Amino acid sequence: PGPIAIAMLEDIGWKVNYNVGIEITISTSAINIFPNPVKDELAISGNAKTIDAIEIFEMEGRKLFDQTTPHFPIDITALPSGILFCKLKISDQVLTLKFVKQ
């Protein structure tokens, strides 16, 4: 599934695990993006030190940004405006959050 389908499942508390199917995921309230909408810098609330990697996708699924061991805030001024998805790798789990880039 693409990042949009994953985000929809994760919005209701599910995680797509490509190896074994669907299972309950970490709480999305533990980590959030702010501000939302974002203009220049993307920040994460919660324990950002536990994030191993970040990827940002547009609605069509095209990857716009990726970084291992990210340092926040992340400058996203070069990214296009619109609805984007931020995929965070945290240990062996993945959390996808939706945000708006102005």
C-alpha angles and dihedrals in degrees: 000000000000127000092266094057091045092050091051092052092045091049087066093045102266131121128208109226109191092209104049110012128249126351139161113280137203118291112276089211090068093068126030139170119240143225096025114214092042124208109176113343130041115211132184126220118209127037101339090170089075093059111106098183142358131208127182121205134183121230092269091058098253112145111237101174141010134175134170117218091013123207116214139259096045120206107235099167090118093056121096122256119257141066111333135177124227114205113199123193110211113179104303095340134084126215121191118198128186121224140165121241113206 
